[in-house]
Amino acid sequence: MNLYLEVLIEILKIIVLVSILFVWVVRYNNIQKEFEQFNLPNWLRDIVGILKISFAVMLHSDISTIVLIGSGGISLLMIGAIFTHFRVKNKLHKMFPALTLFSINMIIFLYTL
């Protein structure tokens, strides 16, 4: 494969991991408020957080099947997030992080196939 493409994919994987850790660890208070705003239960918030962090770590595996599970899992979670934003009628700028994370993970997924 093209070396530049491989480097780009690795950078995208790092961006995903760092952004998920930042949002779900450093800015966890915002996540709590957002899930309350969406009228979603705390147990769902906790499961989503565990899954997102786990999937983000999986992106850094040397086993392509694990990377596919990680990128596919985050993509599915982001589809759920996008639908939730539509359900509560959020504006597009509030959906942008979910759309971006979905897009990045689809790139990683398709590259890994």
MARDRENDREN-569275 format. One record per residue: residue number from 1; x, y, z of N, C-alpha, C, O, CB in turn. Coordinates in nm, 3 decimals, always signed. Glycine has a CB too. Layout:
@k NUM&nX X&nY Y&nZ Z&caX X&caY Y&caZ Z&cX X&cY Y&cZ Z&oX X&oY Y&oZ Z&cbX X&cbY Y&cbZ Z $
...
//
This chain:
@k 1&nX +0.083&nY -0.120&nZ +0.000&caX +0.000&caY +0.000&caZ +0.000&cX +0.087&cY +0.125&cZ +0.000&oX +0.206&oY +0.123&oZ +0.031&cbX -0.094&cbY +0.000&cbZ +0.121 $
@k 2&nX +0.024&nY +0.231&nZ -0.035&caX +0.091&caY +0.360&caZ -0.038&cX +0.128&cY +0.402&cZ +0.105&oX +0.043&oY +0.404&oZ +0.194&cbX +0.000&cbY +0.467&cbZ -0.105 $
@k 3&nX +0.255&nY +0.436&nZ +0.124&caX +0.303&caY +0.473&caZ +0.257&cX +0.229&cY +0.594&cZ +0.312&oX +0.197&oY +0.598&oZ +0.431&cbX +0.452&cbY +0.503&cbZ +0.251 $
@k 4&nX +0.200&nY +0.693&nZ +0.227&caX +0.130&caY +0.813&caZ +0.273&cX -0.012&cY +0.779&cZ +0.321&oX -0.060&oY +0.835&oZ +0.420&cbX +0.123&cbY +0.918&cbZ +0.161 $
@k 5&nX -0.076&nY +0.687&nZ +0.251&caX -0.210&caY +0.646&caZ +0.291&cX -0.207&cY +0.573&cZ +0.425&oX -0.293&oY +0.595&oZ +0.510&cbX -0.273&cbY +0.557&cbZ +0.183 $
@k 6&nX -0.109&nY +0.486&nZ +0.444&caX -0.095&caY +0.415&caZ +0.571&cX -0.071&cY +0.512&cZ +0.686&oX -0.128&oY +0.495&oZ +0.794&cbX +0.020&cbY +0.315&cbZ +0.563 $
@k 7&nX +0.013&nY +0.612&nZ +0.663&caX +0.039&caY +0.713&caZ +0.766&cX -0.088&cY +0.792&cZ +0.796&oX -0.119&oY +0.819&oZ +0.912&cbX +0.153&cbY +0.809&cbZ +0.722 $
@k 8&nX -0.161&nY +0.829&nZ +0.693&caX -0.287&caY +0.902&caZ +0.712&cX -0.387&cY +0.820&cZ +0.795&oX -0.451&oY +0.874&oZ +0.885&cbX -0.349&cbY +0.938&cbZ +0.575 $
@k 9&nX -0.399&nY +0.692&nZ +0.766&caX -0.491&caY +0.606&caZ +0.842&cX -0.447&cY +0.597&cZ +0.988&oX -0.531&oY +0.602&oZ +1.078&cbX -0.496&cbY +0.465&cbZ +0.779 $
@k 10&nX -0.319&nY +0.585&nZ +1.012&caX -0.269&caY +0.581&caZ +1.151&cX -0.299&cY +0.713&cZ +1.224&oX -0.336&oY +0.712&oZ +1.341&cbX -0.117&cbY +0.553&cbZ +1.154 $
@k 11&nX -0.283&nY +0.824&nZ +1.154&caX -0.316&caY +0.955&caZ +1.214&cX -0.464&cY +0.961&cZ +1.247&oX -0.502&oY +1.009&oZ +1.354&cbX -0.277&cbY +1.071&cbZ +1.118 $
@k 12&nX -0.549&nY +0.913&nZ +1.156&caX -0.694&caY +0.913&caZ +1.181&cX -0.728&cY +0.826&cZ +1.302&oX -0.814&oY +0.863&oZ +1.382&cbX -0.769&cbY +0.863&cbZ +1.057 $
@k 13&nX -0.662&nY +0.712&nZ +1.316&caX -0.686&caY +0.625&caZ +1.432&cX -0.648&cY +0.696&cZ +1.562&oX -0.718&oY +0.684&oZ +1.662&cbX -0.606&cbY +0.494&cbZ +1.418 $
@k 14&nX -0.538&nY +0.769&nZ +1.560&caX -0.495&caY +0.844&caZ +1.679&cX -0.595&cY +0.954&cZ +1.710&oX -0.630&oY +0.976&oZ +1.826&cbX -0.354&cbY +0.903&cbZ +1.659 $
@k 15&nX -0.641&nY +1.024&nZ +1.607&caX -0.740&caY +1.131&caZ +1.626&cX -0.866&cY +1.074&cZ +1.691&oX -0.922&oY +1.135&oZ +1.782&cbX -0.774&cbY +1.198&cbZ +1.491 $
@k 16&nX -0.911&nY +0.959&nZ +1.644&caX -1.032&caY +0.897&caZ +1.700&cX -1.011&cY +0.863&cZ +1.847&oX -1.095&oY +0.898&oZ +1.931&cbX -1.069&cbY +0.769&cbZ +1.621 $
@k 17&nX -0.901&nY +0.797&nZ +1.879&caX -0.876&caY +0.757&caZ +2.017&cX -0.865&cY +0.879&cZ +2.109&oX -0.928&oY +0.883&oZ +2.215&cbX -0.748&cbY +0.674&cbZ +2.027 $
@k 18&nX -0.787&nY +0.978&nZ +2.069&caX -0.767&caY +1.096&caZ +2.153&cX -0.899&cY +1.173&cZ +2.170&oX -0.930&oY +1.217&oZ +2.280&cbX -0.660&cbY +1.189&cbZ +2.092 $
@k 19&nX -0.975&nY +1.188&nZ +2.063&caX -1.100&caY +1.264&caZ +2.074&cX -1.201&cY +1.192&cZ +2.163&oX -1.271&oY +1.256&oZ +2.241&cbX -1.160&cbY +1.288&cbZ +1.934 $
@k 20&nX -1.210&nY +1.059&nZ +2.150&caX -1.303&caY +0.984&caZ +2.235&cX -1.260&cY +0.990&cZ +2.381&oX -1.343&oY +1.010&oZ +2.470&cbX -1.313&cbY +0.837&cbZ +2.189 $
@k 21&nX -1.132&nY +0.973&nZ +2.406&caX -1.085&caY +0.984&caZ +2.546&cX -1.107&cY +1.124&cZ +2.601&oX -1.144&oY +1.140&oZ +2.717&cbX -0.935&cbY +0.947&cbZ +2.555 $
@k 22&nX -1.085&nY +1.226&nZ +2.520&caX -1.105&caY +1.363&caZ +2.565&cX -1.251&cY +1.387&cZ +2.603&oX -1.281&oY +1.441&oZ +2.709&cbX -1.062&cbY +1.463&cbZ +2.457 $
@k 23&nX -1.341&nY +1.345&nZ +2.515&caX -1.484&caY +1.369&caZ +2.540&cX -1.536&cY +1.285&cZ +2.656&oX -1.613&oY +1.335&oZ +2.739&cbX -1.565&cbY +1.340&cbZ +2.414 $
@k 24&nX -1.496&nY +1.157&nZ +2.662&caX -1.555&caY +1.065&caZ +2.760&cX -1.480&cY +1.062&cZ +2.893&oX -1.528&oY +1.001&oZ +2.988&cbX -1.559&cbY +0.927&cbZ +2.704 $
@k 25&nX -1.363&nY +1.127&nZ +2.902&caX -1.290&caY +1.132&caZ +3.029&cX -1.280&cY +1.277&cZ +3.076&oX -1.331&oY +1.312&oZ +3.183&cbX -1.148&cbY +1.069&cbZ +3.015 $
@k 26&nX -1.215&nY +1.361&nZ +2.997&caX -1.191&caY +1.499&caZ +3.038&cX -1.321&cY +1.579&cZ +3.044&oX -1.342&oY +1.656&oZ +3.138&cbX -1.093&cbY +1.567&cbZ +2.941 $
@k 27&nX -1.408&nY +1.561&nZ +2.946&caX -1.531&caY +1.640&caZ +2.939&cX -1.655&cY +1.556&cZ +2.971&oX -1.762&oY +1.577&oZ +2.914&cbX -1.546&cbY +1.702&cbZ +2.799 $
@k 28&nX -1.640&nY +1.464&nZ +3.062&caX -1.748&caY +1.373&caZ +3.096&cX -1.873&cY +1.446&cZ +3.145&oX -1.985&oY +1.400&oZ +3.123&cbX -1.701&cbY +1.275&cbZ +3.203 $
@k 29&nX -1.855&nY +1.560&nZ +3.212&caX -1.971&caY +1.639&caZ +3.258&cX -2.061&cY +1.679&cZ +3.141&oX -2.183&oY +1.679&oZ +3.154&cbX -1.925&cbY +1.766&cbZ +3.332 $
@k 30&nX -2.000&nY +1.712&nZ +3.027&caX -2.079&caY +1.747&caZ +2.909&cX -2.159&cY +1.628&cZ +2.858&oX -2.273&oY +1.642&oZ +2.814&cbX -1.989&cbY +1.800&cbZ +2.797 $
@k 31&nX -2.099&nY +1.510&nZ +2.864&caX -2.169&caY +1.388&caZ +2.822&cX -2.290&cY +1.364&cZ +2.913&oX -2.398&oY +1.331&oZ +2.865&cbX -2.073&cbY +1.265&cbZ +2.826 $
@k 32&nX -2.270&nY +1.382&nZ +3.044&caX -2.382&caY +1.364&caZ +3.137&cX -2.496&cY +1.459&cZ +3.103&oX -2.612&oY +1.417&oZ +3.100&cbX -2.335&cbY +1.386&cbZ +3.283 $
@k 33&nX -2.465&nY +1.584&nZ +3.078&caX -2.568&caY +1.684&caZ +3.044&cX -2.638&cY +1.649&cZ +2.912&oX -2.759&oY +1.661&oZ +2.900&cbX -2.507&cbY +1.824&cbZ +3.035 $
@k 34&nX -2.558&nY +1.606&nZ +2.815&caX -2.615&caY +1.573&caZ +2.684&cX -2.711&cY +1.454&cZ +2.694&oX -2.819&oY +1.458&oZ +2.635&cbX -2.503&cbY +1.541&cbZ +2.585 $
@k 35&nX -2.674&nY +1.352&nZ +2.766&caX -2.762&caY +1.236&caZ +2.781&cX -2.888&cY +1.272&cZ +2.858&oX -2.995&oY +1.219&oZ +2.831&cbX -2.689&cbY +1.121&cbZ +2.851 $
@k 36&nX -2.876&nY +1.363&nZ +2.955&caX -2.995&caY +1.412&caZ +3.026&cX -3.086&cY +1.489&cZ +2.930&oX -3.208&oY +1.471&oZ +2.930&cbX -2.956&cbY +1.502&cbZ +3.146 $
@k 37&nX -3.025&nY +1.575&nZ +2.847&caX -3.101&caY +1.653&caZ +2.749&cX -3.177&cY +1.560&cZ +2.654&oX -3.289&oY +1.590&oZ +2.614&cbX -3.007&cbY +1.746&cbZ +2.669 $
@k 38&nX -3.114&nY +1.448&nZ +2.618&caX -3.175&caY +1.353&caZ +2.525&cX -3.273&cY +1.259&cZ +2.595&oX -3.334&oY +1.174&oZ +2.530&cbX -3.068&cbY +1.273&cbZ +2.455 $
@k 39&nX -3.286&nY +1.273&nZ +2.727&caX -3.373&caY +1.184&caZ +2.808&cX -3.332&cY +1.037&cZ +2.793&oX -3.417&oY +0.949&oZ +2.779&cbX -3.520&cbY +1.201&cbZ +2.766 $
@k 40&nX -3.201&nY +1.014&nZ +2.797&caX -3.149&caY +0.878&caZ +2.789&cX -3.100&cY +0.835&cZ +2.927&oX -3.049&oY +0.917&oZ +3.003&cbX -3.034&cbY +0.868&cbZ +2.683 $
@k 41&nX -3.117&nY +0.707&nZ +2.960&caX -3.080&caY +0.660&caZ +3.095&cX -2.929&cY +0.657&cZ +3.117&oX -2.850&oY +0.646&oZ +3.023&cbX -3.138&cbY +0.521&cbZ +3.118 $
@k 42&nX -2.891&nY +0.666&nZ +3.244&caX -2.749&caY +0.663&caZ +3.282&cX -2.681&cY +0.533&cZ +3.241&oX -2.565&oY +0.535&oZ +3.199&cbX -2.735&cbY +0.683&cbZ +3.432 $
@k 43&nX -2.752&nY +0.420&nZ +3.252&caX -2.691&caY +0.293&caZ +3.216&cX -2.655&cY +0.289&cZ +3.068&oX -2.553&oY +0.230&oZ +3.031&cbX -2.786&cbY +0.177&cbZ +3.250 $
@k 44&nX -2.737&nY +0.352&nZ +2.984&caX -2.707&caY +0.357&caZ +2.840&cX -2.585&cY +0.444&cZ +2.815&oX -2.499&oY +0.409&oZ +2.734&cbX -2.828&cbY +0.411&cbZ +2.760 $
@k 45&nX -2.577&nY +0.556&nZ +2.884&caX -2.460&caY +0.645&caZ +2.873&cX -2.333&cY +0.569&cZ +2.909&oX -2.232&oY +0.579&oZ +2.839&cbX -2.476&cbY +0.769&cbZ +2.965 $
@k 46&nX -2.338&nY +0.492&nZ +3.017&caX -2.219&caY +0.419&caZ +3.061&cX -2.180&cY +0.309&cZ +2.961&oX -2.061&oY +0.289&oZ +2.934&cbX -2.244&cbY +0.357&cbZ +3.199 $
@k 47&nX -2.279&nY +0.239&nZ +2.907&caX -2.249&caY +0.135&caZ +2.807&cX -2.189&cY +0.198&cZ +2.681&oX -2.092&oY +0.146&oZ +2.626&cbX -2.378&cbY +0.055&cbZ +2.771 $
@k 48&nX -2.247&nY +0.309&nZ +2.636&caX -2.194&caY +0.376&caZ +2.517&cX -2.050&cY +0.420&cZ +2.541&oX -1.965&oY +0.404&oZ +2.453&cbX -2.282&cbY +0.499&cbZ +2.481 $
@k 49&nX -2.021&nY +0.475&nZ +2.658&caX -1.885&caY +0.518&caZ +2.689&cX -1.787&cY +0.402&cZ +2.690&oX -1.677&oY +0.411&oZ +2.634&cbX -1.882&cbY +0.588&cbZ +2.823 $
@k 50&nX -1.826&nY +0.292&nZ +2.753&caX -1.739&caY +0.174&caZ +2.757&cX -1.714&cY +0.121&cZ +2.617&oX -1.601&oY +0.088&oZ +2.581&cbX -1.801&cbY +0.063&cbZ +2.846 $
@k 51&nX -1.820&nY +0.114&nZ +2.537&caX -1.806&caY +0.064&caZ +2.400&cX -1.719&cY +0.156&cZ +2.315&oX -1.632&oY +0.109&oZ +2.242&cbX -1.943&cbY +0.048&cbZ +2.335 $
@k 52&nX -1.741&nY +0.286&nZ +2.325&caX -1.662&caY +0.380&caZ +2.244&cX -1.514&cY +0.372&cZ +2.277&oX -1.430&oY +0.367&oZ +2.187&cbX -1.712&cbY +0.522&cbZ +2.266 $
@k 53&nX -1.483&nY +0.371&nZ +2.404&caX -1.341&caY +0.363&caZ +2.444&cX -1.282&cY +0.229&cZ +2.401&oX -1.170&oY +0.225&oZ +2.350&cbX -1.326&cbY +0.381&cbZ +2.598 $
@k 54&nX -1.356&nY +0.121&nZ +2.419&caX -1.307&caY -0.012&caZ +2.379&cX -1.286&cY -0.019&cZ +2.228&oX -1.182&oY -0.068&oZ +2.182&cbX -1.406&cbY -0.120&cbZ +2.423 $
@k 55&nX -1.383&nY +0.029&nZ +2.151&caX -1.370&caY +0.027&caZ +2.006&cX -1.252&cY +0.114&cZ +1.960&oX -1.181&oY +0.078&oZ +1.867&cbX -1.500&cbY +0.075&cbZ +1.940 $
@k 56&nX -1.233&nY +0.228&nZ +2.025&caX -1.122&caY +0.318&caZ +1.986&cX -0.987&cY +0.252&cZ +2.011&oX -0.894&oY +0.269&oZ +1.932&cbX -1.131&cbY +0.451&cbZ +2.063 $
@k 57&nX -0.976&nY +0.177&nZ +2.120&caX -0.852&caY +0.105&caZ +2.149&cX -0.831&cY -0.006&cZ +2.045&oX -0.718&oY -0.032&oZ +2.004&cbX -0.855&cbY +0.046&cbZ +2.293 $
@k 58&nX -0.940&nY -0.071&nZ +2.003&caX -0.930&caY -0.178&caZ +1.904&cX -0.872&cY -0.130&cZ +1.771&oX -0.812&oY -0.208&oZ +1.698&cbX -1.066&cbY -0.238&cbZ +1.880 $
@k 59&nX -0.889&nY -0.003&nZ +1.740&caX -0.837&caY +0.051&caZ +1.614&cX -0.686&cY +0.035&cZ +1.603&oX -0.631&oY +0.037&oZ +1.492&cbX -0.873&cbY +0.198&cbZ +1.603 $
@k 60&nX -0.618&nY +0.020&nZ +1.715&caX -0.472&caY +0.016&caZ +1.716&cX -0.417&cY -0.127&cZ +1.721&oX -0.300&oY -0.148&oZ +1.752&cbX -0.420&cbY +0.094&cbZ +1.835 $
@k 61&nX -0.502&nY -0.224&nZ +1.690&caX -0.460&caY -0.363&caZ +1.686&cX -0.385&cY -0.393&cZ +1.556&oX -0.404&oY -0.324&oZ +1.455&cbX -0.582&cbY -0.457&cbZ +1.701 $
@k 62&nX -0.301&nY -0.493&nZ +1.559&caX -0.233&caY -0.541&caZ +1.438&cX -0.320&cY -0.641&cZ +1.362&oX -0.285&oY -0.681&oZ +1.251&cbX -0.099&cbY -0.604&cbZ +1.474 $
@k 63&nX -0.431&nY -0.680&nZ +1.421&caX -0.522&caY -0.778&caZ +1.360&cX -0.635&cY -0.702&cZ +1.290&oX -0.712&oY -0.631&oZ +1.356&cbX -0.579&cbY -0.879&cbZ +1.467 $
@k 64&nX -0.645&nY -0.717&nZ +1.159&caX -0.741&caY -0.637&caZ +1.082&cX -0.886&cY -0.664&cZ +1.125&oX -0.968&oY -0.572&oZ +1.121&cbX -0.725&cbY -0.667&cbZ +0.934 $
@k 65&nX -0.918&nY -0.784&nZ +1.167&caX -1.054&caY -0.814&caZ +1.212&cX -1.090&cY -0.730&cZ +1.335&oX -1.203&oY -0.683&oZ +1.348&cbX -1.069&cbY -0.964&cbZ +1.243 $
@k 66&nX -0.995&nY -0.713&nZ +1.425&caX -1.018&caY -0.631&caZ +1.545&cX -1.037&cY -0.485&cZ +1.506&oX -1.124&oY -0.418&oZ +1.561&cbX -0.899&cbY -0.645&cbZ +1.646 $
@k 67&nX -0.958&nY -0.436&nZ +1.411&caX -0.972&caY -0.298&caZ +1.363&cX -1.109&cY -0.279&cZ +1.299&oX -1.174&oY -0.177&oZ +1.320&cbX -0.859&cbY -0.262&cbZ +1.262 $
@k 68&nX -1.153&nY -0.378&nZ +1.222&caX -1.286&caY -0.370&caZ +1.159&cX -1.397&cY -0.366&cZ +1.264&oX -1.493&oY -0.291&oZ +1.250&cbX -1.309&cbY -0.488&cbZ +1.065 $
@k 69&nX -1.384&nY -0.446&nZ +1.369&caX -1.483&caY -0.443&caZ +1.478&cX -1.483&cY -0.305&cZ +1.544&oX -1.589&oY -0.249&oZ +1.570&cbX -1.453&cbY -0.554&cbZ +1.583 $
@k 70&nX -1.364&nY -0.251&nZ +1.570&caX -1.354&caY -0.120&caZ +1.635&cX -1.413&cY -0.009&cZ +1.550&oX -1.495&oY +0.069&oZ +1.598&cbX -1.210&cbY -0.088&cbZ +1.665 $
@k 71&nX -1.372&nY -0.001&nZ +1.424&caX -1.421&caY +0.107&caZ +1.338&cX -1.568&cY +0.088&cZ +1.304&oX -1.644&oY +0.185&oZ +1.298&cbX -1.339&cbY +0.115&cbZ +1.208 $
@k 72&nX -1.610&nY -0.036&nZ +1.283&caX -1.751&caY -0.062&caZ +1.258&cX -1.838&cY -0.032&cZ +1.379&oX -1.948&oY +0.022&oZ +1.366&cbX -1.771&cbY -0.205&cbZ +1.216 $
@k 73&nX -1.788&nY -0.067&nZ +1.497&caX -1.862&caY -0.040&caZ +1.620&cX -1.881&cY +0.109&cZ +1.645&oX -1.990&oY +0.154&oZ +1.679&cbX -1.791&cbY -0.101&cbZ +1.738 $
@k 74&nX -1.774&nY +0.185&nZ +1.627&caX -1.786&caY +0.331&caZ +1.645&cX -1.881&cY +0.388&cZ +1.539&oX -1.961&oY +0.476&oZ +1.569&cbX -1.647&cbY +0.400&cbZ +1.636 $
@k 75&nX -1.871&nY +0.339&nZ +1.416&caX -1.961&caY +0.388&caZ +1.311&cX -2.107&cY +0.364&cZ +1.347&oX -2.191&oY +0.452&oZ +1.328&cbX -1.929&cbY +0.321&cbZ +1.176 $
@k 76&nX -2.138&nY +0.245&nZ +1.398&caX -2.276&caY +0.215&caZ +1.438&cX -2.321&cY +0.305&cZ +1.553&oX -2.434&oY +0.354&oZ +1.553&cbX -2.288&cbY +0.068&cbZ +1.479 $
@k 77&nX -2.233&nY +0.326&nZ +1.650&caX -2.268&caY +0.415&caZ +1.761&cX -2.292&cY +0.558&cZ +1.711&oX -2.380&oY +0.628&oZ +1.763&cbX -2.156&cbY +0.415&cbZ +1.866 $
@k 78&nX -2.216&nY +0.600&nZ +1.612&caX -2.234&caY +0.735&caZ +1.557&cX -2.363&cY +0.747&cZ +1.478&oX -2.425&oY +0.853&oZ +1.476&cbX -2.114&cbY +0.773&cbZ +1.468 $
@k 79&nX -2.404&nY +0.640&nZ +1.412&caX -2.535&caY +0.642&caZ +1.345&cX -2.645&cY +0.661&cZ +1.450&oX -2.738&oY +0.738&oZ +1.430&cbX -2.559&cbY +0.510&cbZ +1.264 $
@k 80&nX -2.631&nY +0.590&nZ +1.562&caX -2.727&caY +0.609&caZ +1.672&cX -2.726&cY +0.751&cZ +1.725&oX -2.831&oY +0.809&oZ +1.754&cbX -2.697&cbY +0.512&cbZ +1.785 $
@k 81&nX -2.606&nY +0.808&nZ +1.737&caX -2.595&caY +0.946&caZ +1.786&cX -2.659&cY +1.044&cZ +1.688&oX -2.729&oY +1.138&oZ +1.729&cbX -2.447&cbY +0.984&cbZ +1.809 $
@k 82&nX -2.637&nY +1.023&nZ +1.560&caX -2.695&caY +1.112&caZ +1.458&cX -2.847&cY +1.105&cZ +1.462&oX -2.914&oY +1.208&oZ +1.457&cbX -2.643&cbY +1.076&cbZ +1.316 $
@k 83&nX -2.902&nY +0.984&nZ +1.470&caX -3.047&caY +0.970&caZ +1.479&cX -3.101&cY +1.035&cZ +1.607&oX -3.209&oY +1.093&oZ +1.605&cbX -3.087&cbY +0.821&cbZ +1.476 $
@k 84&nX -3.027&nY +1.025&nZ +1.715&caX -3.070&caY +1.088&caZ +1.840&cX -3.071&cY +1.240&cZ +1.825&oX -3.164&oY +1.306&oZ +1.873&cbX -2.977&cbY +1.048&cbZ +1.957 $
@k 85&nX -2.971&nY +1.295&nZ +1.759&caX -2.969&caY +1.440&caZ +1.733&cX -3.090&cY +1.481&cZ +1.649&oX -3.151&oY +1.585&oZ +1.674&cbX -2.838&cbY +1.481&cbZ +1.661 $
@k 86&nX -3.125&nY +1.400&nZ +1.548&caX -3.245&caY +1.429&caZ +1.469&cX -3.370&cY +1.421&cZ +1.554&oX -3.460&oY +1.505&oZ +1.541&cbX -3.256&cbY +1.332&cbZ +1.351 $
@k 87&nX -3.376&nY +1.320&nZ +1.641&caX -3.494&caY +1.300&caZ +1.725&cX -3.522&cY +1.422&cZ +1.813&oX -3.637&oY +1.461&oZ +1.831&cbX -3.476&cbY +1.176&cbZ +1.813 $
@k 88&nX -3.415&nY +1.482&nZ +1.868&caX -3.433&caY +1.598&caZ +1.955&cX -3.426&cY +1.730&cZ +1.877&oX -3.428&oY +1.838&oZ +1.935&cbX -3.328&cbY +1.598&cbZ +2.066 $
@k 89&nX -3.418&nY +1.717&nZ +1.743&caX -3.420&caY +1.834&caZ +1.654&cX -3.302&cY +1.930&cZ +1.678&oX -3.319&oY +2.052&oZ +1.676&cbX -3.551&cbY +1.909&cbZ +1.670 $
@k 90&nX -3.184&nY +1.873&nZ +1.702&caX -3.064&caY +1.957&caZ +1.714&cX -3.026&cY +2.014&cZ +1.579&oX -3.058&oY +1.957&oZ +1.474&cbX -2.946&cbY +1.876&cbZ +1.773 $
@k 91&nX -2.959&nY +2.127&nZ +1.582&caX -2.909&caY +2.188&caZ +1.460&cX -2.788&cY +2.110&cZ +1.409&oX -2.726&oY +2.033&oZ +1.484&cbX -2.872&cbY +2.336&cbZ +1.483 $
@k 92&nX -2.754&nY +2.130&nZ +1.283&caX -2.647&caY +2.056&caZ +1.218&cX -2.514&cY +2.072&cZ +1.290&oX -2.437&oY +1.975&oZ +1.300&cbX -2.632&cbY +2.102&cbZ +1.074 $
@k 93&nX -2.484&nY +2.191&nZ +1.342&caX -2.354&caY +2.211&caZ +1.407&cX -2.339&cY +2.123&cZ +1.532&oX -2.227&oY +2.090&oZ +1.572&cbX -2.337&cbY +2.360&cbZ +1.446 $
@k 94&nX -2.450&nY +2.085&nZ +1.594&caX -2.442&caY +1.994&caZ +1.709&cX -2.420&cY +1.849&cZ +1.665&oX -2.369&oY +1.768&oZ +1.742&cbX -2.571&cbY +2.004&cbZ +1.794 $
@k 95&nX -2.459&nY +1.817&nZ +1.542&caX -2.440&caY +1.683&caZ +1.488&cX -2.301&cY +1.665&cZ +1.426&oX -2.258&oY +1.552&oZ +1.400&cbX -2.546&cbY +1.653&cbZ +1.384 $
@k 96&nX -2.232&nY +1.774&nZ +1.402&caX -2.106&caY +1.770&caZ +1.328&cX -2.003&cY +1.674&cZ +1.389&oX -1.941&oY +1.599&oZ +1.314&cbX -2.047&cbY +1.908&cbZ +1.322 $
@k 97&nX -1.982&nY +1.673&nZ +1.521&caX -1.885&caY +1.577&caZ +1.576&cX -1.921&cY +1.431&cZ +1.546&oX -1.834&oY +1.351&oZ +1.513&cbX -1.873&cbY +1.596&cbZ +1.727 $
@k 98&nX -2.049&nY +1.396&nZ +1.558&caX -2.091&caY +1.259&caZ +1.530&cX -2.074&cY +1.227&cZ +1.381&oX -2.029&oY +1.118&oZ +1.346&cbX -2.238&cbY +1.239&cbZ +1.572 $
@k 99&nX -2.109&nY +1.321&nZ +1.295&caX -2.091&caY +1.301&caZ +1.151&cX -1.943&cY +1.285&cZ +1.115&oX -1.907&oY +1.201&oZ +1.032&cbX -2.152&cbY +1.417&cbZ +1.073 $
@k 100&nX -1.858&nY +1.366&nZ +1.178&caX -1.715&caY +1.358&caZ +1.152&cX -1.657&cY +1.225&cZ +1.199&oX -1.582&oY +1.160&oZ +1.127&cbX -1.643&cbY +1.474&cbZ +1.219 $
@k 101&nX -1.692&nY +1.186&nZ +1.321&caX -1.641&caY +1.060&caZ +1.375&cX -1.692&cY +0.941&cZ +1.292&oX -1.619&oY +0.845&oZ +1.270&cbX -1.682&cbY +1.044&cbZ +1.523 $
@k 102&nX -1.817&nY +0.948&nZ +1.247&caX -1.870&caY +0.844&caZ +1.159&cX -1.788&cY +0.837&cZ +1.031&oX -1.748&oY +0.728&oZ +0.988&cbX -2.020&cbY +0.870&cbZ +1.127 $
@k 103&nX -1.764&nY +0.951&nZ +0.969&caX -1.690&caY +0.955&caZ +0.842&cX -1.548&cY +0.902&cZ +0.857&oX -1.503&oY +0.821&oZ +0.775&cbX -1.686&cbY +1.098&cbZ +0.788 $
@k 104&nX -1.479&nY +0.945&nZ +0.961&caX -1.341&caY +0.899&caZ +0.984&cX -1.339&cY +0.748&cZ +1.003&oX -1.252&oY +0.680&oZ +0.948&cbX -1.279&cbY +0.969&cbZ +1.107 $
@k 105&nX -1.433&nY +0.695&nZ +1.081&caX -1.434&caY +0.552&caZ +1.107&cX -1.474&cY +0.471&cZ +0.984&oX -1.430&oY +0.357&oZ +0.968&cbX -1.528&cbY +0.520&cbZ +1.220 $
@k 106&nX -1.556&nY +0.527&nZ +0.898&caX -1.587&caY +0.458&caZ +0.773&cX -1.464&cY +0.454&cZ +0.682&oX -1.441&oY +0.354&oZ +0.613&cbX -1.704&cbY +0.528&cbZ +0.701 $
@k 107&nX -1.384&nY +0.560&nZ +0.682&caX -1.260&caY +0.559&caZ +0.605&cX -1.167&cY +0.450&cZ +0.657&oX -1.111&oY +0.373&oZ +0.579&cbX -1.189&cbY +0.697&cbZ +0.612 $
@k 108&nX -1.152&nY +0.443&nZ +0.789&caX -1.066&caY +0.339&caZ +0.851&cX -1.121&cY +0.201&cZ +0.818&oX -1.045&oY +0.110&oZ +0.782&cbX -1.057&cbY +0.358&cbZ +1.006 $
@k 109&nX -1.252&nY +0.184&nZ +0.829&caX -1.315&caY +0.055&caZ +0.802&cX -1.289&cY +0.011&cZ +0.658&oX -1.245&oY -0.101&oZ +0.634&cbX -1.467&cbY +0.063&cbZ +0.830 $
@k 110&nX -1.317&nY +0.100&nZ +0.563&caX -1.302&caY +0.066&caZ +0.422&cX -1.156&cY +0.042&cZ +0.386&oX -1.126&oY -0.046&oZ +0.305&cbX -1.359&cbY +0.178&cbZ +0.334 $
@k 111&nX -1.066&nY +0.116&nZ +0.445&caX -0.923&caY +0.095&caZ +0.420&cX -0.879&cY -0.042&cZ +0.473&oX -0.795&oY -0.108&oZ +0.412&cbX -0.839&cbY +0.208&cbZ +0.486 $
@k 112&nX -0.935&nY -0.083&nZ +0.585&caX -0.893&caY -0.207&caZ +0.650&cX -0.947&cY -0.331&cZ +0.580&oX -0.888&oY -0.438&oZ +0.590&cbX -0.937&cbY -0.207&cbZ +0.795 $
@k 113&nX -1.060&nY -0.317&nZ +0.508&caX -1.120&caY -0.433&caZ +0.438&cX -1.021&cY -0.503&cZ +0.348&oX -1.056&oY -0.602&oZ +0.283&cbX -1.238&cbY -0.389&cbZ +0.356 $
//
